[in-house]
Amino acid sequence: MMNEERKTETQRAESRETNESDSSFIVHRSSFYRVSRLRFFVQAACFVLFVYAGLMGMRRLTVGGREPSLPTLSCEFVPQKVMKCYLHDLQTFLTRGALDRYASLIEPTAFFLVFCLLLGRAWCGWACPLGFLQDCVDRIRPALGFGFLRAGPRTKRVFAWTAYTLLGLAVFLSIFIGRPESRLYPLAGSLAAPYCQLCPARQLLPLAQGDAKNFFLFDRYSATTRVMSILGMVTAGSFLLLTPVMRRFWCRLCAMGILMRFLRINRWAMFELVKEPHRCTYCGSCERACPVDITEVFEERAKPSVRVAACHLCLKCVEACAEDNVLEARWLGRRVMRSSFRYACDKMGKEKETTRPA
């Protein structure tokens, strides 16, 4: 026991020395660079870009004269949008695939994969406009005195399989409504981009501009459009009702998120989460901080690289960890954020450094 205590004390001393000498992109001593605050500013900027930039006169953004498809919900139905959502392009070009043998999918898919390579699922944690709306609710909830529900293993499996089903149906329908020999071909006018007809972004993001027609839209064109309109209202209502009681509720059902999870984007992205298991005290702070109830970071006991497919790379776990250098976020191998006792105490607003063991 005494040997273990001495080993722990030695590790803490080494950590203090590392903290004093090491310089990271996000410095824990500065309250301005507190990751939760920085992330909120980035999310707000992305929300303005995806929802309001067109209204402010910004033209559609291009790369080399081509419009990139982003791995986030930059909704196609936002008036005067400036960027495209890959999910919409995926469904649209799958429907047109019978005409060009799916060659039109190459360009948007290439943009999608490059952006995923750069940041992984940080697009979900830092850029998604629906994620930003859900996080705003999370900020308001403590002031109202409300708690929230956590998803257990069985509930998470139900969410995941529901998301896979939505994505699978969207791909299946998009392919077959575009083929003249298919029995679904007559429904092409009613089922164009089927997932987008259900996505809450279609109702809520235009509403943020003051455009309520999509929110109250009931398309009477056919029986199919009427059913899709009702289902769209159900998903939007579910988003509004369940987001206050479960953190990042819709992220658990999002087709974009489950597509990135299926492709294991975080495993090959340049942005990664790293853990030093031998320093971890397994206090559970990282697990409690996670907005999508991931347990793998807490449970990891051996591997230093924690590339969890469902992780949004929001870095809340790094921020919550009170052990020096146990959790780190790295981009291209360069540390951009590390866990720190001082940082965690500063975030909690408590002066614990004076009582910390030597």
Sine and cosine of phi, psi and omega as CSV:
sin_phi,cos_phi,sin_psi,cos_psi,sin_omega,cos_omega
0.00,0.00,-0.70,0.71,0.00,-1.00
-0.89,0.46,-0.63,0.78,0.02,-1.00
-0.89,0.45,-0.65,0.76,0.02,-1.00
-0.90,0.43,-0.65,0.76,0.01,-1.00
-0.90,0.43,-0.67,0.75,0.02,-1.00
-0.90,0.43,-0.63,0.78,0.02,-1.00
-0.89,0.45,-0.67,0.74,0.02,-1.00
-0.90,0.45,-0.68,0.73,0.01,-1.00
-0.89,0.45,-0.65,0.76,0.04,-1.00
-0.88,0.47,-0.69,0.72,0.02,-1.00
-0.88,0.48,-0.66,0.75,0.01,-1.00
-0.91,0.43,-0.65,0.76,0.04,-1.00
-0.89,0.45,-0.68,0.73,0.05,-1.00
-0.88,0.47,-0.63,0.78,0.00,-1.00
-0.90,0.43,-0.65,0.76,0.01,-1.00
-0.89,0.45,-0.67,0.74,0.02,-1.00
-0.89,0.45,-0.65,0.76,0.02,-1.00
-0.90,0.44,-0.67,0.74,-0.02,-1.00
-0.89,0.45,-0.58,0.81,-0.03,-1.00
-0.96,0.27,-0.53,0.85,-0.08,-1.00
-0.99,-0.11,-0.44,0.90,-0.12,-0.99
-0.99,0.12,0.60,-0.80,0.09,-1.00
-0.86,-0.52,0.80,-0.60,0.01,-1.00
-0.90,-0.43,0.22,-0.98,0.03,-1.00
-0.89,0.45,-0.66,0.75,0.07,-1.00
-0.97,-0.26,0.92,-0.38,-0.11,-0.99
-1.00,-0.07,0.83,-0.56,-0.13,-0.99
-0.94,0.35,-0.32,0.95,-0.04,-1.00
-0.97,0.25,-0.31,0.95,-0.05,-1.00
-0.99,-0.10,0.84,-0.55,0.00,-1.00
-0.93,0.38,-0.44,0.90,0.01,-1.00
-0.89,0.45,-0.62,0.79,-0.06,-1.00
-1.00,0.02,0.22,0.98,0.08,-1.00
-0.81,0.58,0.79,-0.62,-0.22,-0.97
-0.88,0.47,-0.59,0.81,0.01,-1.00
-0.90,0.44,-0.62,0.78,0.02,-1.00
-0.94,0.33,-0.71,0.70,0.03,-1.00
-0.87,0.49,-0.69,0.72,0.00,-1.00
-0.89,0.46,-0.64,0.77,0.03,-1.00
-0.89,0.46,-0.67,0.74,0.03,-1.00
-0.90,0.44,-0.67,0.75,0.03,-1.00
-0.90,0.43,-0.70,0.72,0.02,-1.00
-0.88,0.48,-0.69,0.72,0.00,-1.00
-0.89,0.45,-0.65,0.76,0.03,-1.00
-0.90,0.44,-0.67,0.74,0.03,-1.00
-0.91,0.41,-0.62,0.79,0.03,-1.00
-0.88,0.47,-0.70,0.71,0.05,-1.00
-0.89,0.46,-0.67,0.75,-0.01,-1.00
-0.89,0.46,-0.72,0.70,-0.09,-1.00
-0.98,0.21,-0.44,0.90,-0.13,-0.99
-0.95,-0.31,-0.65,0.76,-0.17,-0.99
-0.92,-0.38,-0.23,0.97,-0.12,-0.99
-0.87,0.50,-0.63,0.78,0.03,-1.00
-0.89,0.45,-0.60,0.80,0.02,-1.00
-0.93,0.37,-0.43,0.90,-0.01,-1.00
-1.00,0.03,0.12,0.99,0.08,-1.00
0.99,-0.15,0.01,1.00,0.01,-1.00
-0.95,0.30,0.69,-0.73,0.05,-1.00
-0.99,0.14,0.25,-0.97,0.03,-1.00
-0.88,0.48,0.75,-0.66,-0.07,-1.00
-0.97,0.24,0.65,-0.76,-0.01,-1.00
-0.74,-0.67,0.42,-0.91,0.10,-0.99
-0.83,-0.56,0.93,-0.36,-0.05,-1.00
0.89,0.45,0.53,0.85,0.00,-1.00
0.99,0.14,0.05,1.00,-0.01,-1.00
-0.85,-0.52,0.58,-0.81,-0.02,-1.00
-0.99,0.12,0.86,-0.51,-0.02,-1.00
-0.98,0.22,0.53,-0.85,0.11,-0.99
-0.99,-0.16,0.84,-0.55,-0.11,-0.99
-1.00,-0.10,0.52,-0.86,0.07,-1.00
-0.99,0.11,0.76,0.65,0.04,-1.00
-0.43,-0.90,0.25,-0.97,-0.15,-0.99
-1.00,0.10,0.92,0.40,0.13,-0.99
-1.00,0.10,1.00,0.05,-0.33,-0.94
-0.88,0.48,0.70,-0.72,0.03,-1.00
-0.92,0.40,-0.40,0.92,-0.10,-0.99
-1.00,-0.04,0.03,1.00,0.11,-0.99
-0.96,0.27,0.83,-0.55,0.03,-1.00
-0.85,0.53,0.71,-0.70,0.04,-1.00
0.84,0.54,0.68,0.74,0.04,-1.00
-0.92,0.40,0.41,-0.91,-0.04,-1.00
-0.92,-0.40,-0.19,0.98,0.00,-1.00
-0.64,-0.76,0.34,-0.94,-0.11,-0.99
-0.96,-0.29,0.48,-0.88,0.07,-1.00
-0.99,-0.11,0.74,-0.67,-0.04,-1.00
-0.90,0.44,-0.57,0.82,-0.01,-1.00
-0.87,0.50,-0.66,0.75,0.02,-1.00
-0.91,0.42,-0.70,0.72,0.02,-1.00
-0.90,0.44,-0.64,0.77,0.01,-1.00
-0.85,0.52,-0.74,0.67,-0.01,-1.00
-0.92,0.38,-0.67,0.74,-0.03,-1.00
-0.89,0.46,-0.73,0.69,-0.08,-1.00
-0.98,0.18,-0.36,0.93,0.17,-0.98
-0.92,0.39,-0.61,0.79,0.04,-1.00
-0.92,0.39,-0.60,0.80,0.01,-1.00
-0.99,0.11,-0.04,1.00,-0.11,-0.99
-0.87,0.50,-0.48,0.88,0.01,-1.00
-0.90,0.43,-0.37,0.93,-0.05,-1.00
-1.00,0.04,-0.56,0.83,-0.08,-1.00
-0.80,-0.60,0.33,0.94,0.00,-1.00
0.83,0.56,0.59,0.81,0.10,-1.00
0.92,0.40,0.31,0.95,0.03,-1.00
-0.91,0.42,-0.49,0.87,-0.01,-1.00
-0.93,0.38,-0.24,0.97,0.02,-1.00
-0.98,0.19,-0.30,0.95,-0.13,-0.99
-0.89,0.46,-0.75,0.66,-0.07,-1.00
-0.90,0.44,-0.80,0.60,0.01,-1.00
-0.89,0.45,-0.56,0.83,0.02,-1.00
-0.93,0.37,-0.61,0.79,0.05,-1.00
-0.89,0.45,-0.72,0.70,0.06,-1.00
-0.87,0.49,-0.71,0.70,-0.01,-1.00
-0.84,0.54,-0.74,0.67,-0.04,-1.00
-0.93,0.38,-0.60,0.80,0.02,-1.00
-0.91,0.41,-0.70,0.71,0.02,-1.00
-0.91,0.42,-0.61,0.80,0.06,-1.00
-0.91,0.42,-0.63,0.77,0.03,-1.00
-0.88,0.48,-0.62,0.78,-0.06,-1.00
-0.93,0.36,-0.69,0.72,-0.17,-0.99
-0.79,-0.61,-0.08,1.00,-0.03,-1.00
0.87,0.50,-0.59,-0.80,-0.03,-1.00
-1.00,0.08,0.24,0.97,0.18,-0.98
-0.89,0.46,-0.33,0.94,0.12,-0.99
-0.86,0.51,-0.57,0.82,0.05,-1.00
-0.96,0.29,-0.69,0.73,-0.09,-1.00
-0.98,0.17,-0.39,0.92,-0.13,-0.99
-0.85,-0.53,-0.29,0.96,-0.15,-0.99
-0.82,-0.57,-0.43,0.90,-0.13,-0.99
-0.90,0.44,0.80,-0.60,-0.01,-1.00
-0.92,0.40,-0.58,0.82,0.06,-1.00
-0.94,0.35,-0.58,0.81,0.09,-1.00
-0.88,0.47,-0.62,0.78,0.03,-1.00
-0.89,0.46,-0.69,0.73,0.01,-1.00
-0.89,0.46,-0.64,0.76,0.01,-1.00
-0.92,0.38,-0.62,0.78,0.02,-1.00
-0.93,0.36,-0.51,0.86,0.08,-1.00
-0.90,0.44,-0.64,0.77,0.07,-1.00
-0.89,0.45,-0.63,0.77,0.03,-1.00
-0.88,0.47,-0.57,0.82,0.02,-1.00
-0.95,0.32,-0.52,0.86,-0.04,-1.00
-0.99,0.15,-0.54,0.84,-0.13,-0.99
-0.81,0.59,-0.73,0.68,-0.02,-1.00
-0.87,0.49,-0.57,0.82,0.00,-1.00
-0.91,0.41,-0.47,0.88,0.01,-1.00
-1.00,0.04,-0.13,0.99,0.03,-1.00
0.98,0.19,0.33,0.94,-0.01,-1.00
-1.00,-0.08,0.56,-0.83,0.14,-0.99
-1.00,-0.07,-0.22,-0.98,0.03,-1.00
-0.53,-0.85,0.35,-0.94,-0.01,-1.00
-1.00,-0.02,0.59,-0.81,0.11,-0.99
-0.97,-0.25,0.52,-0.85,0.02,-1.00
-1.00,-0.08,0.83,-0.56,0.08,-1.00
-0.99,0.15,0.01,-1.00,-0.03,-1.00
-0.83,0.55,-0.69,0.72,-0.02,-1.00
-0.92,0.40,-0.68,0.74,0.01,-1.00
-0.90,0.44,-0.64,0.77,0.02,-1.00
-0.90,0.43,-0.60,0.80,0.06,-1.00
-0.91,0.42,-0.64,0.77,0.04,-1.00
-0.89,0.46,-0.71,0.71,0.06,-1.00
-0.86,0.51,-0.72,0.69,-0.05,-1.00
-0.89,0.45,-0.72,0.70,-0.01,-1.00
-0.93,0.36,-0.52,0.85,0.10,-0.99
-0.91,0.42,-0.68,0.74,0.03,-1.00
-0.91,0.42,-0.67,0.74,0.06,-1.00
-0.88,0.48,-0.62,0.78,0.02,-1.00
-0.90,0.43,-0.70,0.71,0.02,-1.00
-0.88,0.47,-0.70,0.72,0.02,-1.00
-0.91,0.42,-0.69,0.72,0.00,-1.00
-0.88,0.47,-0.68,0.73,0.03,-1.00
-0.91,0.42,-0.63,0.77,0.01,-1.00
-0.89,0.46,-0.69,0.72,0.01,-1.00
-0.92,0.39,-0.72,0.69,-0.02,-1.00
-0.86,0.50,-0.77,0.64,-0.02,-1.00
-0.91,0.42,-0.64,0.77,-0.02,-1.00
-0.89,0.46,-0.59,0.81,0.01,-1.00
-0.94,0.34,-0.75,0.66,-0.19,-0.98
-0.99,0.11,-0.36,0.93,0.09,-1.00
-0.96,0.27,-0.20,0.98,0.02,-1.00
-0.99,-0.12,-0.01,1.00,-0.03,-1.00
-0.96,-0.27,0.88,-0.47,-0.08,-1.00
-0.84,0.54,-0.50,0.87,-0.03,-1.00
-0.99,0.17,-0.14,0.99,-0.04,-1.00
-0.99,0.16,0.53,-0.85,0.08,-1.00
-0.93,0.36,-0.32,0.95,0.02,-1.00
-1.00,0.08,-0.13,0.99,-0.07,-1.00
-0.83,0.56,-0.64,0.77,0.03,-1.00
-0.88,0.47,-0.27,0.96,-0.02,-1.00
-1.00,-0.04,0.13,0.99,-0.08,-1.00
-0.84,0.54,-0.62,0.78,-0.02,-1.00
-0.95,0.31,-0.40,0.92,-0.05,-1.00
-0.99,-0.13,-0.37,0.93,-0.10,-1.00
-0.89,-0.45,0.39,0.92,0.03,-1.00
-0.89,0.46,0.76,-0.65,-0.04,-1.00
0.75,0.67,0.91,0.41,-0.13,-0.99
-0.86,0.50,-0.63,0.78,-0.01,-1.00
-0.91,0.42,-0.62,0.79,-0.01,-1.00
-0.89,0.46,-0.47,0.88,0.04,-1.00
-0.94,0.33,-0.36,0.93,-0.01,-1.00
-0.98,-0.18,-0.37,0.93,-0.11,-0.99
-0.90,0.44,0.75,-0.67,0.03,-1.00
-0.87,0.50,-0.39,0.92,0.01,-1.00
-0.87,0.50,-0.53,0.85,-0.01,-1.00
-0.89,0.45,-0.60,0.80,0.00,-1.00
-1.00,0.07,-0.65,0.76,-0.22,-0.98
-1.00,0.06,-0.61,0.79,-0.07,-1.00
-0.94,0.33,-0.68,0.73,0.13,-0.99
-0.88,0.47,-0.54,0.84,0.02,-1.00
-0.89,0.45,-0.53,0.85,0.04,-1.00
-0.90,0.43,-0.38,0.92,0.09,-1.00
-1.00,0.05,-0.08,1.00,-0.09,-1.00
1.00,-0.04,0.12,0.99,0.01,-1.00
-0.99,-0.10,0.97,-0.23,-0.11,-0.99
-0.99,-0.11,-0.01,1.00,-0.11,-0.99
-0.91,0.41,-0.59,0.81,0.04,-1.00
-0.95,0.32,-0.53,0.85,-0.04,-1.00
-0.93,0.38,-0.60,0.80,-0.02,-1.00
-0.97,-0.26,0.29,0.96,-0.08,-1.00
-0.94,0.33,0.77,-0.64,0.16,-0.99
-0.76,-0.65,0.98,-0.18,-0.11,-0.99
-0.99,0.17,0.91,-0.42,-0.04,-1.00
-0.99,-0.13,0.26,0.97,-0.07,-1.00
-0.85,0.52,-0.66,0.75,-0.01,-1.00
-0.44,-0.90,0.10,-0.99,0.05,-1.00
-0.89,0.46,-0.60,0.80,0.01,-1.00
-0.90,0.44,-0.71,0.70,-0.01,-1.00
-0.92,0.40,-0.54,0.84,0.05,-1.00
-0.91,0.41,-0.68,0.73,0.04,-1.00
-0.90,0.44,-0.70,0.72,0.00,-1.00
-0.90,0.43,-0.58,0.81,0.04,-1.00
-0.90,0.44,-0.68,0.74,0.02,-1.00
-0.91,0.43,-0.70,0.71,0.02,-1.00
-0.89,0.45,-0.60,0.80,0.06,-1.00
-0.89,0.45,-0.63,0.77,0.06,-1.00
-0.92,0.40,-0.59,0.80,0.02,-1.00
-0.90,0.44,-0.72,0.70,-0.01,-1.00
-0.91,0.40,-0.65,0.76,0.04,-1.00
-0.90,0.43,-0.65,0.76,0.04,-1.00
-0.90,0.43,-0.64,0.77,0.04,-1.00
-0.89,0.46,-0.66,0.75,0.04,-1.00
-0.86,0.52,-0.74,0.68,-0.06,-1.00
-0.94,0.35,-0.57,0.82,-0.07,-1.00
-0.99,0.12,-0.59,0.81,-0.14,-0.99
-0.99,-0.14,-0.33,0.94,0.06,-1.00
-0.86,0.51,-0.63,0.78,0.03,-1.00
-0.92,0.40,-0.33,0.94,-0.07,-1.00
-0.95,-0.33,-0.13,0.99,0.05,-1.00
-0.59,-0.81,0.83,-0.56,-0.02,-1.00
-0.88,0.47,0.68,-0.73,0.05,-1.00
0.74,0.67,0.76,0.65,-0.04,-1.00
-0.85,0.52,-0.79,0.61,-0.11,-0.99
-0.94,0.34,-0.44,0.90,0.03,-1.00
-0.85,0.53,-0.45,0.89,-0.01,-1.00
-0.97,0.25,-0.28,0.96,-0.01,-1.00
-0.91,-0.41,-0.03,1.00,-0.14,-0.99
-0.94,0.35,0.77,-0.64,0.01,-1.00
-0.92,0.38,-0.55,0.83,0.05,-1.00
-0.90,0.43,-0.71,0.70,0.00,-1.00
-0.90,0.44,-0.67,0.74,-0.02,-1.00
-0.95,0.31,-0.48,0.87,0.10,-0.99
-0.91,0.41,-0.70,0.72,0.02,-1.00
-0.92,0.38,-0.55,0.83,0.06,-1.00
-0.93,0.37,-0.67,0.74,0.01,-1.00
-0.88,0.47,-0.62,0.78,0.00,-1.00
-0.99,0.16,-0.03,1.00,-0.02,-1.00
0.81,0.59,0.76,0.65,-0.07,-1.00
-0.84,0.55,-0.67,0.74,-0.07,-1.00
-0.91,0.41,-0.34,0.94,-0.04,-1.00
-0.96,0.27,-0.46,0.89,-0.04,-1.00
-0.86,-0.51,0.15,0.99,0.02,-1.00
-0.98,0.21,0.38,-0.93,0.03,-1.00
-0.96,0.30,-0.39,0.92,-0.01,-1.00
-1.00,-0.06,0.81,-0.58,-0.08,-1.00
-0.59,-0.81,0.32,-0.95,0.07,-1.00
-0.94,-0.34,0.73,-0.68,-0.07,-1.00
-0.82,-0.57,0.62,-0.79,-0.02,-1.00
-0.76,-0.65,0.58,-0.82,0.14,-0.99
-0.96,-0.29,1.00,-0.05,-0.13,-0.99
-0.86,0.52,-0.55,0.83,-0.05,-1.00
-0.93,0.36,-0.30,0.95,0.05,-1.00
-1.00,-0.05,-0.29,0.96,-0.11,-0.99
-0.94,0.33,0.69,-0.73,0.05,-1.00
-0.99,-0.14,-0.04,1.00,0.03,-1.00
0.82,0.57,0.74,0.67,0.01,-1.00
-0.98,0.20,-0.35,0.94,0.03,-1.00
1.00,-0.02,0.08,1.00,-0.02,-1.00
-0.88,0.48,-0.64,0.77,-0.01,-1.00
-0.91,0.42,-0.65,0.76,-0.01,-1.00
-0.91,0.41,-0.67,0.74,-0.01,-1.00
-0.93,0.36,-0.51,0.86,-0.05,-1.00
-0.98,0.21,-0.39,0.92,-0.12,-0.99
-0.91,0.41,0.82,-0.58,-0.03,-1.00
-0.97,0.26,-0.25,0.97,0.04,-1.00
-0.91,-0.42,0.32,0.95,0.15,-0.99
0.85,0.52,0.66,0.75,0.08,-1.00
-0.98,0.21,0.71,-0.71,0.00,-1.00
-0.95,-0.33,-0.23,0.97,-0.12,-0.99
-0.89,0.45,-0.57,0.82,0.00,-1.00
-0.90,0.44,-0.70,0.71,0.03,-1.00
-0.91,0.41,-0.64,0.77,-0.12,-0.99
-0.98,0.18,-0.29,0.96,-0.05,-1.00
-0.88,0.47,0.80,-0.60,-0.06,-1.00
-0.88,-0.48,-0.17,0.98,-0.13,-0.99
-0.76,-0.65,-0.80,0.59,-0.14,-0.99
-0.97,0.22,0.67,-0.74,0.03,-1.00
-0.97,0.26,-0.54,0.84,-0.02,-1.00
-1.00,0.05,0.84,-0.55,-0.03,-1.00
-0.93,-0.37,0.99,0.16,-0.03,-1.00
-0.98,-0.19,1.00,0.09,-0.05,-1.00
-1.00,-0.01,0.78,-0.63,-0.10,-0.99
-0.88,0.47,-0.54,0.84,-0.05,-1.00
-1.00,0.02,-0.07,1.00,-0.06,-1.00
-0.95,0.32,0.71,-0.70,0.03,-1.00
-1.00,0.02,-0.03,1.00,0.00,-1.00
0.81,0.58,0.63,0.78,0.03,-1.00
-0.98,0.22,-0.29,0.96,0.04,-1.00
0.95,0.31,0.27,0.96,0.06,-1.00
-0.90,0.43,-0.54,0.84,0.02,-1.00
-0.92,0.39,-0.63,0.78,0.03,-1.00
-0.91,0.42,-0.65,0.76,0.00,-1.00
-0.92,0.40,-0.58,0.81,-0.08,-1.00
-0.99,0.15,-0.42,0.91,-0.07,-1.00
-0.92,0.39,0.78,-0.62,-0.06,-1.00
-0.98,-0.21,0.24,0.97,0.05,-1.00
-0.95,-0.31,0.75,-0.66,-0.07,-1.00
-0.88,0.48,0.81,-0.58,0.16,-0.99
0.88,0.47,0.36,0.93,0.07,-1.00
-0.97,0.24,-0.68,0.73,0.04,-1.00
-0.90,-0.44,0.68,-0.74,0.03,-1.00
-0.67,-0.75,0.56,-0.83,0.19,-0.98
-0.96,-0.27,0.73,-0.68,-0.03,-1.00
-0.76,-0.65,0.58,-0.82,0.12,-0.99
-0.82,-0.57,0.87,-0.50,-0.08,-1.00
0.82,0.57,0.60,0.80,0.02,-1.00
0.99,0.14,-0.12,0.99,-0.02,-1.00
-1.00,-0.10,0.78,-0.63,-0.02,-1.00
-0.93,0.38,0.77,-0.63,0.05,-1.00
-0.90,-0.44,-0.27,0.96,0.01,-1.00
-0.32,-0.95,0.65,-0.76,0.02,-1.00
-0.68,-0.73,0.43,-0.90,0.08,-1.00
-0.96,0.27,0.52,-0.85,-0.06,-1.00
-0.42,-0.91,0.67,-0.74,0.06,-1.00
-0.87,0.49,-0.73,0.69,0.00,-1.00
-0.87,0.49,-0.70,0.72,-0.03,-1.00
-0.88,0.47,-0.74,0.67,-0.03,-1.00
-0.89,0.46,-0.65,0.76,0.02,-1.00
-0.92,0.40,-0.64,0.77,0.03,-1.00
-0.90,0.44,-0.63,0.78,0.00,-1.00
-0.91,0.40,-0.65,0.76,-0.01,-1.00
-0.98,0.22,-0.17,0.98,0.02,-1.00
0.95,0.30,0.49,0.87,-0.02,-1.00
-0.85,-0.53,0.62,-0.79,0.02,-1.00
-1.00,-0.04,1.00,0.06,-0.04,-1.00
-0.98,-0.22,-0.14,0.99,-0.08,-1.00
-0.89,0.45,-0.52,0.85,-0.03,-1.00
-0.93,0.36,-0.41,0.91,-0.01,-1.00
-0.98,-0.19,0.09,1.00,-0.03,-1.00
-0.95,0.31,0.67,-0.75,0.03,-1.00
-0.88,0.48,0.55,-0.84,-0.01,-1.00
-0.92,0.40,0.00,0.00,0.00,0.00
